[in-house]
Amino acid sequence: MSILLLFSSNQRPLYEQDILDVLAAPERSKYDFRYERRYVDQSALDQWSNLGATPVLVFFSIQQEAFYQPPAYIPVRRGRVLSARIEGDICFVQFELGPIISLPSPLVEGDRRIYEDPVRRLAEVVSRLPSPGFARRESRKSASLVDDAAVPIQRVDTIPVFDPSGPILVESNDQVGAFSRATDYLSRTTSFRSAQFLCFHRLTDRRSGASVMATDGVFPLVDRSDYELELLQMQPREVLTRVRFRVGSAEEVIKVIGVPEFDIASRYDLVKLPLHVPPLLPELRETILTVAPKLADTTGPRLHLRLRITRQPSTLSAFGAAFLLLLAGLPGAFGDIPKMAVVSLGALIAFVFFYYGWVRISSPRG
């Protein structure tokens, strides 16, 4: 079985942003990468348009511009291809995000953690995989299609400490621990030394306490309902400043109860944001809830949650609909009253039910 390795490097700000965003997004989210054809290995190019459902593994690639040192790699997440196409010289791929993949925990010697050993071991594994084939860029990876046995991922309950003879890529059932470990390794790079790390934790219905699960990358919500968004923030390095994030949606389709902002001012926290979905006039509405740093120059994830809101039928609307169904039988019950008068009266009553149960209650201005 094959697996598509997707690398995002430190060579452009957008590529670094991709890593933060991929790490932060909820499972089942959709994400897009793009590559110039010359940076995709031939085995992947030959099958690019037929990659649907192929497993994906995303890496952060640390590269030195003048090749003073070989690249290093940090795993981020796994997933699966949803679609892939080539337009001109650009290869596009959309994939669905799966669990976070991490390196083992570093060994500790005295008061020092040995981060370099797992990273160097992974670099040895990756360096043996196909490359686009540039004479000086053989070790610079962008996208490669390889046998999944070449990059084995071991499922574990908790992340083990690095062992030279043990696994180098692990998928932990403890995804909070996996997020912590991924941020720990990333924060040791120049790209993310000052980054703010946070990720989606869960979205719940405040009335029932049940988690809202995404379907095809979209969270289904109902109007006139309250929800709670939980974000997990973890900062591997000492926090000495306060960084503000903002939360919002277009046209305030989703309203944050309280101030639509929060601060990162500690090494770890579970941020809880109460949300309200106001009455909805159309039958269906889609929007995106965005969580992003308030200041543009802050290094941190841009989290975009796709939401699909449906209208919740009101009790009065249901009464109105039921009353309309009874109209046909009413004239026969009032033989001495003109049929048209009975129908007109019934229609007026049904209109009142619909107006107050649908238009007035569902209107954002009502």
N, C-alpha and C positions, 0 to 999 in steps of 0.2 A: 504494500500500500504506500502511496506517495503522500508527502506533506509539502506544502508551499511555505517556504521561509521568506518572510517579509522583513526587511531591515530599514530602519529609519535612523539617520545619522545625525551627527553634530555639525554637519556642514552648512546647514541653513536653519534660521530661526523656526520656519514652518515645520521642519522635520522634528526638531526638538519639541515643539508644541504638540505634534502628533502623539509623541510618547506620553506626555502628561495627560492628554485627552483620552487616549486608549486605556490608560491605567485607571482613570477616574470613572469611566462610563459604566453603566449597569450591564450585566450579562444580557444577551439577546439584542443589544444595540447594534446598529449598522454603522460601519465606518468605511471610508474610502482612502486608498493609497493610489499614488500615481508614480510611474517610472518612465524615464526615457528608455526606448527600446534597447539601446546599447548597454544599459546597466542590468539587463535581465538575461540570465543564462539561457543557452539555446534549448535545453530540455524543457524549460518553462515556456519559452516563446512558441515552441512547436505545438503546445497544447493549451495556450493561453485562453482561447475562446471556448475551450471545453473543460474548464477547471471547476465548474459548478459542483458544490458539496465537498470539494477537496479540503482536508484539514489544513489549518493555518497556524503558524507560530511566529509571533512578532518579537523582534529583537531591537534594542538600542545599540547602534554601532558607533563606537568611539574611534574616530579616524584622525590622523595627523596629516595636514594638508600636503606637506613636502615629503611624506613617507619616512620621517625620522625614526618611526617605530611602527610595528605592525598593529592592526586594529584590535580592539577588544570588544566584547559583546556582553550585554546584560539582557536576559530574557524578560518579557513583559506579560504577554497573554497568548492564549491559544484561541482558535475560533474555526470558522469554516467559510469557504468561498460562497457568496451568493450569486455573483456575476462577475465576468471579466470580459474586456473588449480592448481592441487596439484601434486607435484613431491617429492616423499619421504616424509619427514616431513616438507617441505616448501610449503606454500600457496602463489601463485603468483596471482596478480590482476593488470590488465591494465585498466586505466580509462581515459576518456576524460574530460578535465578541463572545468568548467563552471564559473559563476560569483564568485567574492570574497564575502564571508560571514563574517560579523563582529559583534562584541558586540556593544551595544549602547554606545554613548559617555559618559564618566564618569561625574558624578556630580562635581561641583566646590564649595569648601567651603573656602572662603577667597582666598588665593593664592595657594591652594592645590587642585589637582584633585584626586578624590576618585576612583582609579582604582580597588580596591579590591572588591567593592560591586558587580559589574556585574560578575566578575570572580567567586566569591563565590556562587552567585546565579546559574551560569551555572554548577559549580561543584556539587551542590545539585541535579540538573536535571540529570546529567550524572551518578552520583553515584547510581541512581535507575535503571540503565540499565543493561542488562546481562553482565557478566564477564566470563573469562575462568574458574573460580571456584577454584583457589588456596586459601587455608585457609587464608593466610596472604596477598594475592594479589587480593582479590575480587574487589578492586577498581581500579586495574591497567588494563586499557583498551588497546587493540591492534586492534581488529577488531570485530565488533558486528553488527548483522542484527536485526533491531528493526522496530517497527511500526513508520511510519513517524510522527504520531501524538505525539510521545514521545519527539520529538525534533522539534517543529514547527518553521518554518522560515517565517517571515513576510516580504512581499514586501513593500518597502517604496520609496518615492522620495528622501528624504534626511535622514541621520542617526539621530534618535532621541536621546535625553538625557535619561540616564538610569532612569527608573521608576520601583520600586519593583513590581508593578502590571501590567507593560507593557511587551512588547516582549523582549526576551533575545538574540535571533538570528535574524539578519536582513539582507536582500538582498536589497541593495540600487541601484536605477537607476543611482546614482552618483557613478560610480566605482572608480573614482579618490579619492573621499572622503572615500570610503570603504578601498582602499589601504592605505590611510593615517591613518585611524583608526586602521587597522590591525597592521601596523608597530608601532603605538603608544603603543599598548598593548604588542606586542612582545619585544619591546626595553626595557621594564621594567623587563625582565627576565635576569638571569645570562647568559643564552645561547646566547642572541642577544644584550647584552648591548653595545657591540662595533661593531655590524654588520653594513654593508653598505646595504641599501635597494634601489632596483630599480626594475622596471617592464617594460615589453613591453607595448607601448602605441598604436602605429600603424605603418603600412608600406604603403607608398603611391607611386604611379607612378608620377614622377616629371614632366612629360609632361602634363598629364591630371589632376593631382591632386586627382585622384580617389584612394580610399583605396584598397589595395590588401587583399582579404579575404582568410583565410586558408580553404582548403577543405580536410577533413580526416587528419587534423593535418599538412598539407603541403601547403606552399605558392607557387602559380604558377607565375613564372617570364618568361620573354622573353629576349633572348640575344640581344646585341647591344641596350640596354635600360638603363635608369637611374631611380633610386628609392631613397626614403628617409626613413630611419629607425628612429623612434622617441621612445626614452626611457624616462620614468618618474622616477626621483630619489627623494626620500623624506627621510630625516633623522630627526626623532623625537627629538634627543638630539643635543646639541650644537656641531658644527663641528669645530674642532681645528687643524685638519691635512688635508693633501691632499692625496687622495687615487686614484690610477690610474687603469683603466680598459682597456683591449685590445679587439679588434674586428677583426675577420678574419675567413676565410674558407679554407678548404683543397685545396692545389694547387692553391690558389688564384682564384678560380672559380668566386668568387664575390670580387670585388675590392672596398675598401673604398677610396673615393676621398679625398686626404689629408692624414693626419697622422691617422693610424688605432688605435687610443687610445683616451681616454677622461678622465678627472679628476672629481672626486666628491670632491668639496671644498666649498659647501654651503648646507644649510638645504633643499633646494628644487630647482629643475631645470628641464627643458624639454630639453633633449640632442637630437640634430638632427645630424644624420650621413648620408651624401650623399653616395650612392652606385652606382657602374657601373657594368653591366653585359657584359663582353667582348664577341666578336663573338664566337660562339660555333660550333665545328666541327661535333660532333655526333648529331643525331636527338634530343636526350633527355639526360639530365644530372641531377642527384640529388646530393645535397650537404647539409652541415649543416653550418650555420653561427653561430659562437660562440661569446658570450660576457661574459667575465670572469675577475676577478681581475688579475692584472699583477703579483702580488706576491702571492705565494701559501698559505702563512699563513694569508692572509686577509680573514675575515669572510664576505662573500657576495655571491649573487646568481651566478650560472653558467647557463646562458641562451643559449639554443640550438634551433635555428630556422631551421626547415627543409624546404628546398627549392627545387622545381622542375623547371628546366629551359628547355624551348623548343626553337628550332631554328626559327628565324624569316625569312621567305622567302624573297629574294631580288628581286628587279624589273628586274635585268638582268637575273636572273634564270627563272623568269616567261617568259621573251621574248624568252629565249632559249627553254623552253618547248613548247611554242606556235609555234616556228619555226620548231621544230621537227614534229609537227602535220601537217604542211604544206608540208613536204618533199614528201609525197606520190603523191601530185598533181603537183609538179614542173616538172617532166620529160615530162608530156604531153604538157606543155607550151613551151618547147624548142625542137621542133621536129627534128631540124637539128643537135642537140648536143647529143652525146651518153648518154644514160640514166645513166650509171654508173658514168660519169663525173659530171652530175648534182647532183646526190645523194651524191657523195663524197664532192663536194663543199658545199652543204647544211649541211652535217654532220660536216664539219670543222667549219663553221660559228656557228652552234649550240654549238659545243664544246667550242668555244671562249666565248660565252654567259655564259655557265655553269661554265667555269673555273674562269672567273672574277666575276661572280655573286654569285657563291657558294663557290668554294674552296678558292679563294684568299680573298674574303671578310670574309668568315666564319672562316678561319684559324687564330688562336691566334697569329701566327707568320707572317701573311701576311701584 
